[in-house]
Amino acid sequence: TTNNFHLPRNTMKLATLLLVIVGAYFHTCSAAFSTMTMNAAPFAMNIKVPIKPERREEFLRIIQNDQKQTLETEPEALQFVIGEDVDEPNIFYLHEEYTSKDGLAAHEETAHFADWAKFVGTGPFSSPPV
């Protein structure tokens, strides 16, 4: 028998594009997830960080270095995202994800995390992070 089912040309282009995007996403993530075992679960943190306006530039320098070093040097780091609230200046959101809690523990032993911890110890927050 002959199959006479045909999708419109634009639908085919969209479907192909979606397959390419999904394939690229899974290809990119597969290296990070290949280090995980069946018993390990990813561990993530989401933190709201209110920064004093006069400490903003110092915060950005330190947190962006922490992000860069984490993603470039820590094999158990899956994500490190920094965002700023669009309505409230100097309110930032951090999302960090590791292959496991052990990945976070390893992160906390790095020099770039030590820089962050030192910064935190100087009272840069306008209210406590949550």
HUKALIN-V354629 format. One record per backbone hydrogen bond with DSSP energy under -1.0 kcal/mol. NH is the residue of the N-H (numbers start at 1). CO is the residue of the C=O. Records with the same first field share a line. If there is no record, write none. Layout:
NH: CO + CO
This chain:
12: 8
13: 9
14: 10
15: 11
16: 12
17: 13
18: 14
19: 15
20: 16
21: 17
22: 18
23: 19
24: 20
25: 21
26: 22
27: 23
28: 24
29: 25
30: 26
33: 29
34: 30
36: 33
43: 98
45: 96
47: 94
49: 92
51: 90
52: 124
55: 52
56: 53
59: 55
60: 56
61: 57
62: 58
63: 59
64: 60
65: 61
66: 62
67: 63
68: 64
69: 65
70: 66
71: 67
72: 68
73: 69
74: 70
77: 74
78: 97
79: 97
81: 95
83: 93
85: 91
91: 88
92: 49
93: 83
94: 47
95: 81
96: 45
97: 79
98: 43
99: 76
104: 100
105: 101
106: 102
107: 103
108: 104
109: 106
110: 107
114: 110
115: 111
116: 112
117: 113
118: 114
119: 115
120: 116
121: 117
122: 119
123: 120
126: 50
130: 48
